[in-house]
């Protein structure tokens, strides 16, 4: 790629105007099991390229373990991409959700298990200490009784009062303006979470007391990290003006675009430099007039992809095309309980794009590994399109080599260990 210091090939915008148990009543023991170990975005084994096909005996053991696991609730059972995905949450007494605990199972078209991951906390709480009273906050979208076993379960998303003790048993309340607040069982606020980029544009104007203006900077920084790896010239801007956005989009060399921010509940705009000021699809159509459709636009406003027809941001970025152009974005994220996996989901998708997979395949992998968010993200466009295509064969060879090593270590025939997906 030729260096063009005066051109912008990618842009990242953050449009941001933007109770306590006694020690002897709690016993906590964490358990993590996985077919490939506890999955991490940097795990060198790739479930799309080289997949461990379990024997019938191994499959029976896994199914038996799932069946014998108590207090599980099946919350998703459907295909994501070509995988059959089952996703269970850990819910005590049918009401207390243990944060981040889950069982995730992937199967192929022949019902062979290709991925299994279990993160489960053995937590015994005297539930009488937490008998809940009726709690009806105002203007909320949903509420849930949750348990945070320890500080690691906050995921840099939740913040609690400094004097809090773990495990935390509390109410998590999502408000209609995108805010999330945490209350103890006496209904006293004890914490909050990073807000969703929700439909009420005035609720997080960027000037709330105690809140940073660039509240989604972690999402923007993550996108910048990956864009900067793929392109020579990348702009990352917090709270840009409409003129800045227009000038960037008009640049014919700008191939990738990412925004996160409020939209007022519409797929036709996103808020820019101040409360109530929007960059609109009508302006986008004008700015796209003398250039080709964008290669990839990621639209992270809560209803950015609710519609994708003419007059929406998705349509105008693609100029109505579905070849050599893609938009990905949120749908109903304001009410989505999976919002707190959104940064991990995004990073996972970028990771597989970087490894040379098609953007659609990368999207499906991220949704399969973070199924809590899968109903609230959408892909429209060319399913064959790639960004880092040159990396694919190199990564494929590395992944297979890793699996060969494991086959030798486990003294198993390699034909039982790998499956090559030619998609």
Buried (B, 14 or more C-beta within 10 A) or exposed (E): EEEEEEBBBBBBBBBBBBBBBEEEEBEBEBEEBBBBEEBEEEBEBBBBBBBBBBEEEBBEBBEEEBEEEEBBEEBBEEEBBBBBBBBBBBBBEEEBBBBBBBBBBBBBEEEBBBBBBBBBBEBEBEBEBBEBEEBEBEEBBEBBBBBBBEEEBBBEBBBBEEEBEBBBBBBBBBBBBBBBBBBBBEEEBBBBBBBBBBBBBEBBBBEBEEBEBBBBBBBBBBBBBBBBEBBBBBBBBBBBBBEBBBBBBBBEBBBBBBBBBBBBBBBBBBBBBEBEBBBBBEBBBEBBEEBEBBBBBBBBBBBBBBBBEEBBBBBBBBBEEBEBBBBBBBBBBBBBBBBBBBBBBBBBBBBBBBBBBBBBBBBBBBBBBBBBBBBBBBBBBBBEBBBBEEBBEEBBEBBBEBBBEBBEEEEEEEEEBBBEBEE
